[in-house]
């Protein structure tokens, strides 16, 4: 049986939740942004953010990427 070594004083890495890929929290109604990401990828992030923050967005494919608008 292998012994597992206990390390002390190792700091916890910064949460990835602290960094956002998309600027949803900074958007006001009528604002939009463009990303090179596929609509399916962005749409999943939009849906999750909107559900937990009571906001509404819409997305459209545009020029090989996706545009996201905050609509409410």
N, C-alpha and C positions, 0 to 999 in steps of 0.2 A: 504494500500500500504506500502510495506517495504521500509525503508530508507537504502540506500547503503552507507556504511561508506567509506570515502576516506582515504587511508593510505599515509603518506608522508615519504620519506627517505628509502623506501624499495628498495634495489639494484636489478637490473635485473639479473636473473641467467645466468651463463655462457652458451653460445650457445652450443648445442650438435654438431653443425657443426665443432666446434673446435677440437672435439675428433673423431678420425676415428677408426673404428673397424678393417679395413684392411689396409695394408701398401702401397696402390697404389702409392702415391706420391714419395715414396722412392725407387720404383723399376726401374731398368734399363732393357733394352732389354735383354732377356735371363734369367732374374731372375724369381724365382717362390716361392710360399709359400703354405703350407698345412693348412687347417682348418677343424675342425670337422663338420662345417656347411654343410647343403645339397647343392647340385649344384644349385638348383633353387633359394635358398636364396642368395648365393654368386653371381650367374649369374646376378641377378637384380642389385646388387651393382656395379658389373663390368661394365655392360652396361651403367649405369648412369654416372659413373666416366669417362669411355672411351669417351662417347659422348661429355661431356663438356670439356674434356681436350685433345682431338685429339690424343688419344693413342689407341693401340689395345692389347687385351688380349684374351686368350683362357682358358677354364676350362675343367677338366676331373674328373669324380668320381674316387676316389682312397681310398682303405682301410677304407671304411665307412665314408669318408669325401670327400673333394674336394681339388684338386690342381689347382692353378691359375698361369699362365705364362704370362709375358708381352712379346708380340711378335713384337711390333712396337711402 
